[in-house]
């Protein structure tokens, strides 16, 4: 194996763990969305594309980084080029979603939502972009940058998935009529995820 690729070998265990987690969480999101589909809660296509879909994209992006880092590359420049192109696409997507999230008509994001759905994903993808571009020239700091960005995206995905599920659950409870007069009244629904 080429000496230039040897820095990647030290990261194999990290990316096996992170990549497996991202894959499992992606699958779990499909299960959650399937279960939530039976709940009659008013949602909009804009809300789903601005809040739910990016969560799956974050998990898939981390899975992609993990796969790219653990692939048997002949040179670091190959991994760097592939990850840089993917990071450009991810950054453009995150900026597009940030714009879309601020335009959802029936909801105005609060500070937490602005951070977790708008600002931090753009930061994460930009970190992947910068680290990927630097991989062939400065592998050690670039690999730490990719690891940090991957963890940021996976933790954002976990936060956002939980945020969406709890929002829909509370909203569903608020819409259910009480079965008997002694049952406690449901909690009021929050305005949107957050």
Secondary structure by P-SEA (a helix, b strand, c coil): ccccaaaaaaaaaaaaaaaaaaaaaaaaaaaaaaaaccccccccaaaaaaccaaaaaaaaaaaaaaaaaacccccaaaaaaaaaaaaaaaaaaaaaaaaaaaacccccccaaaaaacccaaaaaaaaaaaaaaaccccaaaaaaaaaaaaaaaaaaaaaaaaaaaaaaaaaaaaaccccccccccccccccccc
